[in-house]
Amino acid sequence: MVETFFKSIKAELMWRNKWDTRRQAEGAIFQYINGFYNSRRRHSSLGGKSPLAFERKAA
């Protein structure tokens, strides 16, 4: 599971960008994880739905 995450972040973020400082890279990684990855990836524990789709259905 972790290997899949690291491959995703490398392919979708790291290999497509270049940052001048480590702080900029850390900020981009934080934004990727909180803004995109966690909200859109599907979770088997949610019946194959993303957290956003699951919350919409529950509301």
Summary of the structure (lengths in Angstrom):
residues: 59
radius of gyration: 13.7
end to end distance: 29.0
largest distance: 42.4
contacts: 122
relative contact order: 0.10
helix: 73%
strand: 3%
